[in-house]
Amino acid sequence: MIILAGTPIGNLGDASARLVETLRGADVVACEDTRTTAKLLQLLGVEERPRLIALHEHNEDELAAELVERAREGDVVVVSDAGMPGISDPGYPIVARAAETGVTVTSVPGPTAVITALAISGLPTDRFCFDGFVPRKGGDRERFLARLVREERTTVLFESPHRLAETLRAMSAAWPAGRRIAVCRELTKLHEEVRRGTAAELAAWADGGVRGEIVIVVEGAAPEVADPEAAVARVRELVALGERRKDAAAQVAAETGLARRELYDASLH
C-alpha cells in the first residue's frame, strides 16, 4: 500500500511510535530530500534504512506510476521534509494515481503546520480554509488578496520569511484596517513565536527582519448584510429575463441568505 506519514514540523519529540514502526517496516520511502530523511531515520533509531527515493515537485508526476506499481509488492511510505505530505508538499499525484488503479492508500497522521497555527492563532477555528503560499509576483498577489477580501472563513497561508513584510504591507493595502492576523513562526521549535495584530502593525514588526518557517492566519471577513429591497428587485429582474419566479427566488436566496419564500412573495407586489 501507499502510506502517507506525517513527520515532525520542528520538535523531534512529536514523532509517534507508529511513525517509527512504519519507517522500520517500509520497503521504499519516497521523500523530498533524501539527506533530510536519512538524518530523521538516524535520529529515530531506524537502523536498517529502507531505500530512499527523492520525490519533489519537479518529478512527482512522472514518478507517481512507478511508486504505485512498487506499492503492489510492498509498502511505499511517502514523507515530506516536515509535516503531512500532500499539504503544499509532494504526494497528491501518487494518491490520485493509487485511487485510479485500486491501490490502497492509508495515513500515519502526524503534525501539520496548518492546523497547529490555526489552533494557537486566537482566531475562529470553526470554519477555515488553507490557501497555500501567497503568490510571489505583485500582480498575482494583488489578485489573490482581492479574492480573499470577502472570504468569511479564517484563512491559513504559508509565506517565506524574506517576503513576509512585503506581503503584510500588501494585505494592509488590500483589506480593511481592523482585520486581525496572527503570524506564527518556528512552530514547535525552541524559538516558537506568535505575533498578533493588524497587517500594518505586523508589517512594521517584520521590517526588522524575520527568520524561520512562517504561517499566516487571517481573520475572516465580516458577513455582508443583504439589502432586502435590492434582492427583491433582483428576483423581478430575473423573472423579466424569463426565469420562473420560483427559480429566481431560490437563486437570489442562495446568493443573499434571505428566505426564498419571502423573496417570492415580495416580488409579486
Secondary structure, 3 states (H helix, E strand, C coil): CEEEECECCCCHHHCCHHHHHHHHHCCEEEECCHHHHHHHHHHCCCCCCCEEEECCCCCHHHHHHHHHHHCCCCCEEEECCCECCCCCCCCHHHHHHHHHHCCCEEEECCCCHHHHHHHHCCCCCCCEEEEEECCCCHHHHHHHHHHHCCCCCEEEEEECHHHHHHHHHHHHHHCCCCCCEEEEECCCCCCCEEEEECHHHHHHHHCCCCCCCEEEEECCCCCCCCCHHHHHHHHHHHHHCCCCHHHHHHHHHHHHCCCHHHHHHHHCC
